[in-house]
Structure formats: structure tokens, C-alpha cells
């Protein structure tokens, strides 16, 4: 019984409904196009991703001069370590990286 409880806790700790609203004036590029990293932003969520804490859009982070961008969402090693300490109060982080594509 204890092993199933631990397995359930492990699976639940890596799931969620994290959303990042991608916006801005630039056109989105396909995921296979290479680009230069413009910025990286950590987004914070409560209740396993149900409630964003702060602005969860990329509007302010996409440069006005960019014509095409690619946005990657990642669960980085730093997110993992932050979530170890804040996960018990259901506060989690997720990272988005914005690349300018030529």
C-alpha cells in the first residue's frame, strides 16, 4: 500500500495544467527553425498549474524589432530544485525561452 502511495505522489508531482499565453507583434516560427535566445522567463503557478501567479504571457518579453519568434517551454533543473522546496504548498515554476528567428 505504501509503495502505491509513493508512486501516486511521484506521478502527481510531475503533472499539471501550466499555460503560457504566447503573444506579441511577431509571427511565430515553426519549432524546427533555429534562432538566437532573446530572453528566458520563469513563470509561477499555484495548485499544480491551475492558478498563474502573475502575468503568464510573453507579450512584454518579445522584442518589438523581432519579426519571427519561437517560444520553448521547459522544465529546467533549476525549476526542479525550486519545486522541491515549494511543491509542498503547491507552488511550481516553469520556464519559457524566447528565440528570435531570422
C-alpha positions, 0 to 999 in steps of 0.5 A: 500500500505504501509503495502505491502511495509513493508512486501516486505522489511521484506521478502527481508531482510531475503533472499539471495544467501550466499555460503560457499565453504566447503573444506579441507583434511577431509571427511565430516560427515553426519549432524546427527553425533555429534562432538566437535566445532573446530572453528566458522567463520563469513563470509561477503557478499555484495548485499544480498549474491551475492558478498563474501567479502573475502575468503568464504571457510573453507579450512584454518579453518579445522584442518589438524589432523581432519579426519571427519568434519561437517560444520553448517551454521547459522544465529546467533543473533549476525549476526542479530544485525550486519545486522541491522546496515549494511543491509542498504548498503547491507552488511550481515554476516553469520556464519559457525561452524566447528565440528570435528567428531570422 
